[in-house]
Amino acid sequence: RAVMRWVRANPTTAFVALTLLLSWLLWSPLFVLVGRGGLGHDPPASAFAFIVLGGLAPSFVGLLLTALLDGRDGLVEIGRRLKDVHLGRWWWALTIIPAVSAFMPLAQAAAGIAIDPGAIRARVLAGLGIGIFAALGEEIGWRGFLLPRLLERMVPLRAALFVGLVWGGLWHGY
């Protein structure tokens, strides 16, 4: 009861603390499984399980706290916001990185550098997979749970900076 009272009184602190704790607990075995810089040099397949599970922590914690604090109505609201996406006139900015990625093999071929279509295909598929996974694993927690609660008591710029510092500085900075 005391823990739930504290969580109700401090939902944003609870979210940040639980997300960091769960992610870091799941990512810590990577130090044993792979040595320094090992993720870039043929890590064991088991390492990816820890990466994936730790990456899902923000959304898991966000959904868990939403269920505890707001019940079914809160979960329905998150689902509604996931369906109600408005990109506005800046939607085209989302095409910049894929366009550059698609252009690079052409530039390499023009420069006389041999290209491997299989490797390009693998990178494109990996990039799409990582993008989709990151959206599902992170956005529901950071922007679906944390940001709306911060916006209840902060101006948007301050709330966004706080989320960015915690998300990018603490969570991704691990």
TORKOL-4160 file (C-alpha; in steps of 0.2 Angstrom, whole numbers, padded with zeros to 4 digits, m for minus):
174
<pt num="1" X="0000" Y="0000" Z="0000"/>
<pt num="2" X="0014" Y="0012" Z="0004"/>
<pt num="3" X="0023" Y="0009" Z="m0012"/>
<pt num="4" X="0007" Y="0012" Z="m0022"/>
<pt num="5" X="0003" Y="0028" Z="m0013"/>
<pt num="6" X="0021" Y="0033" Z="m0017"/>
<pt num="7" X="0019" Y="0028" Z="m0035"/>
<pt num="8" X="0002" Y="0038" Z="m0036"/>
<pt num="9" X="0010" Y="0053" Z="m0029"/>
<pt num="10" X="0026" Y="0052" Z="m0040"/>
<pt num="11" X="0022" Y="0043" Z="m0056"/>
<pt num="12" X="0035" Y="0051" Z="m0067"/>
<pt num="13" X="0049" Y="0047" Z="m0054"/>
<pt num="14" X="0042" Y="0029" Z="m0052"/>
<pt num="15" X="0043" Y="0028" Z="m0071"/>
<pt num="16" X="0060" Y="0034" Z="m0073"/>
<pt num="17" X="0067" Y="0023" Z="m0058"/>
<pt num="18" X="0058" Y="0007" Z="m0064"/>
<pt num="19" X="0063" Y="0009" Z="m0082"/>
<pt num="20" X="0081" Y="0013" Z="m0078"/>
<pt num="21" X="0082" Y="m0001" Z="m0065"/>
<pt num="22" X="0074" Y="m0014" Z="m0076"/>
<pt num="23" X="0084" Y="m0010" Z="m0092"/>
<pt num="24" X="0100" Y="m0009" Z="m0083"/>
<pt num="25" X="0097" Y="m0026" Z="m0074"/>
<pt num="26" X="0093" Y="m0034" Z="m0091"/>
<pt num="27" X="0108" Y="m0025" Z="m0100"/>
<pt num="28" X="0121" Y="m0029" Z="m0086"/>
<pt num="29" X="0124" Y="m0047" Z="m0092"/>
<pt num="30" X="0130" Y="m0040" Z="m0108"/>
<pt num="31" X="0146" Y="m0035" Z="m0099"/>
<pt num="32" X="0149" Y="m0054" Z="m0095"/>
<pt num="33" X="0143" Y="m0061" Z="m0112"/>
<pt num="34" X="0153" Y="m0049" Z="m0123"/>
<pt num="35" X="0169" Y="m0040" Z="m0119"/>
<pt num="36" X="0172" Y="m0021" Z="m0122"/>
<pt num="37" X="0167" Y="m0016" Z="m0139"/>
<pt num="38" X="0160" Y="m0034" Z="m0142"/>
<pt num="39" X="0143" Y="m0029" Z="m0148"/>
<pt num="40" X="0151" Y="m0023" Z="m0164"/>
<pt num="41" X="0162" Y="m0039" Z="m0167"/>
<pt num="42" X="0151" Y="m0054" Z="m0168"/>
<pt num="43" X="0142" Y="m0055" Z="m0151"/>
<pt num="44" X="0134" Y="m0071" Z="m0146"/>
<pt num="45" X="0116" Y="m0073" Z="m0151"/>
<pt num="46" X="0111" Y="m0073" Z="m0132"/>
<pt num="47" X="0117" Y="m0055" Z="m0131"/>
<pt num="48" X="0103" Y="m0049" Z="m0142"/>
<pt num="49" X="0090" Y="m0057" Z="m0130"/>
<pt num="50" X="0096" Y="m0045" Z="m0117"/>
<pt num="51" X="0097" Y="m0030" Z="m0128"/>
<pt num="52" X="0079" Y="m0033" Z="m0134"/>
<pt num="53" X="0072" Y="m0036" Z="m0117"/>
<pt num="54" X="0081" Y="m0021" Z="m0110"/>
<pt num="55" X="0074" Y="m0011" Z="m0125"/>
<pt num="56" X="0056" Y="m0016" Z="m0121"/>
<pt num="57" X="0057" Y="m0010" Z="m0103"/>
<pt num="58" X="0051" Y="0008" Z="m0106"/>
<pt num="59" X="0035" Y="0003" Z="m0114"/>
<pt num="60" X="0033" Y="m0012" Z="m0102"/>
<pt num="61" X="0035" Y="0000" Z="m0087"/>
<pt num="62" X="0024" Y="0013" Z="m0095"/>
<pt num="63" X="0010" Y="0001" Z="m0099"/>
<pt num="64" X="0011" Y="m0007" Z="m0081"/>
<pt num="65" X="0010" Y="0010" Z="m0073"/>
<pt num="66" X="m0004" Y="0016" Z="m0084"/>
<pt num="67" X="m0014" Y="0000" Z="m0079"/>
<pt num="68" X="m0010" Y="0002" Z="m0061"/>
<pt num="69" X="m0014" Y="0021" Z="m0060"/>
<pt num="70" X="m0027" Y="0023" Z="m0074"/>
<pt num="71" X="m0034" Y="0006" Z="m0077"/>
<pt num="72" X="m0042" Y="0001" Z="m0093"/>
<pt num="73" X="m0047" Y="0018" Z="m0098"/>
<pt num="74" X="m0028" Y="0023" Z="m0097"/>
<pt num="75" X="m0023" Y="0009" Z="m0108"/>
<pt num="76" X="m0037" Y="0013" Z="m0120"/>
<pt num="77" X="m0031" Y="0031" Z="m0121"/>
<pt num="78" X="m0013" Y="0025" Z="m0125"/>
<pt num="79" X="m0020" Y="0014" Z="m0139"/>
<pt num="80" X="m0031" Y="0028" Z="m0146"/>
<pt num="81" X="m0015" Y="0040" Z="m0147"/>
<pt num="82" X="m0005" Y="0026" Z="m0156"/>
<pt num="83" X="m0018" Y="0026" Z="m0169"/>
<pt num="84" X="m0020" Y="0045" Z="m0170"/>
<pt num="85" X="m0004" Y="0050" Z="m0178"/>
<pt num="86" X="m0003" Y="0067" Z="m0187"/>
<pt num="87" X="0014" Y="0070" Z="m0196"/>
<pt num="88" X="0009" Y="0087" Z="m0202"/>
<pt num="89" X="0019" Y="0095" Z="m0216"/>
<pt num="90" X="0035" Y="0089" Z="m0210"/>
<pt num="91" X="0032" Y="0070" Z="m0215"/>
<pt num="92" X="0044" Y="0071" Z="m0229"/>
<pt num="93" X="0058" Y="0074" Z="m0216"/>
<pt num="94" X="0056" Y="0055" Z="m0212"/>
<pt num="95" X="0062" Y="0051" Z="m0229"/>
<pt num="96" X="0079" Y="0059" Z="m0228"/>
<pt num="97" X="0089" Y="0045" Z="m0219"/>
<pt num="98" X="0081" Y="0031" Z="m0230"/>
<pt num="99" X="0085" Y="0042" Z="m0246"/>
<pt num="100" X="0103" Y="0044" Z="m0241"/>
<pt num="101" X="0105" Y="0026" Z="m0237"/>
<pt num="102" X="0097" Y="0021" Z="m0254"/>
<pt num="103" X="0109" Y="0034" Z="m0262"/>
<pt num="104" X="0125" Y="0028" Z="m0254"/>
<pt num="105" X="0127" Y="0011" Z="m0264"/>
<pt num="106" X="0125" Y="0021" Z="m0280"/>
<pt num="107" X="0138" Y="0034" Z="m0275"/>
<pt num="108" X="0150" Y="0019" Z="m0270"/>
<pt num="109" X="0147" Y="0011" Z="m0287"/>
<pt num="110" X="0150" Y="0027" Z="m0296"/>
<pt num="111" X="0166" Y="0029" Z="m0286"/>
<pt num="112" X="0172" Y="0011" Z="m0292"/>
<pt num="113" X="0169" Y="0003" Z="m0275"/>
<pt num="114" X="0161" Y="m0014" Z="m0276"/>
<pt num="115" X="0144" Y="m0016" Z="m0268"/>
<pt num="116" X="0136" Y="m0032" Z="m0261"/>
<pt num="117" X="0117" Y="m0032" Z="m0264"/>
<pt num="118" X="0115" Y="m0045" Z="m0251"/>
<pt num="119" X="0124" Y="m0034" Z="m0238"/>
<pt num="120" X="0113" Y="m0019" Z="m0243"/>
<pt num="121" X="0097" Y="m0029" Z="m0242"/>
<pt num="122" X="0102" Y="m0035" Z="m0224"/>
<pt num="123" X="0106" Y="m0018" Z="m0218"/>
<pt num="124" X="0090" Y="m0011" Z="m0225"/>
<pt num="125" X="0080" Y="m0025" Z="m0216"/>
<pt num="126" X="0090" Y="m0023" Z="m0200"/>
<pt num="127" X="0087" Y="m0004" Z="m0200"/>
<pt num="128" X="0068" Y="m0006" Z="m0203"/>
<pt num="129" X="0068" Y="m0019" Z="m0189"/>
<pt num="130" X="0077" Y="m0008" Z="m0177"/>
<pt num="131" X="0066" Y="0006" Z="m0181"/>
<pt num="132" X="0050" Y="m0003" Z="m0178"/>
<pt num="133" X="0057" Y="m0012" Z="m0162"/>
<pt num="134" X="0063" Y="0005" Z="m0155"/>
<pt num="135" X="0046" Y="0013" Z="m0158"/>
<pt num="136" X="0037" Y="m0001" Z="m0149"/>
<pt num="137" X="0050" Y="m0003" Z="m0136"/>
<pt num="138" X="0052" Y="0015" Z="m0131"/>
<pt num="139" X="0039" Y="0027" Z="m0137"/>
<pt num="140" X="0025" Y="0020" Z="m0127"/>
<pt num="141" X="0034" Y="0023" Z="m0111"/>
<pt num="142" X="0044" Y="0039" Z="m0115"/>
<pt num="143" X="0031" Y="0048" Z="m0125"/>
<pt num="144" X="0015" Y="0038" Z="m0120"/>
<pt num="145" X="0017" Y="0038" Z="m0101"/>
<pt num="146" X="0031" Y="0050" Z="m0096"/>
<pt num="147" X="0028" Y="0065" Z="m0107"/>
<pt num="148" X="0009" Y="0067" Z="m0105"/>
<pt num="149" X="0012" Y="0067" Z="m0086"/>
<pt num="150" X="0025" Y="0080" Z="m0087"/>
<pt num="151" X="0015" Y="0091" Z="m0098"/>
<pt num="152" X="0002" Y="0092" Z="m0084"/>
<pt num="153" X="0014" Y="0102" Z="m0074"/>
<pt num="154" X="0027" Y="0109" Z="m0085"/>
<pt num="155" X="0028" Y="0119" Z="m0101"/>
<pt num="156" X="0031" Y="0109" Z="m0117"/>
<pt num="157" X="0049" Y="0114" Z="m0119"/>
<pt num="158" X="0054" Y="0110" Z="m0101"/>
<pt num="159" X="0044" Y="0093" Z="m0102"/>
<pt num="160" X="0053" Y="0088" Z="m0119"/>
<pt num="161" X="0070" Y="0093" Z="m0112"/>
<pt num="162" X="0067" Y="0083" Z="m0097"/>
<pt num="163" X="0062" Y="0068" Z="m0107"/>
<pt num="164" X="0076" Y="0070" Z="m0119"/>
<pt num="165" X="0089" Y="0071" Z="m0105"/>
<pt num="166" X="0083" Y="0056" Z="m0096"/>
<pt num="167" X="0079" Y="0046" Z="m0112"/>
<pt num="168" X="0095" Y="0051" Z="m0121"/>
<pt num="169" X="0107" Y="0055" Z="m0107"/>
<pt num="170" X="0103" Y="0042" Z="m0094"/>
<pt num="171" X="0094" Y="0028" Z="m0103"/>
<pt num="172" X="0104" Y="0028" Z="m0120"/>
<pt num="173" X="0119" Y="0034" Z="m0111"/>
<pt num="174" X="0121" Y="0018" Z="m0101"/>
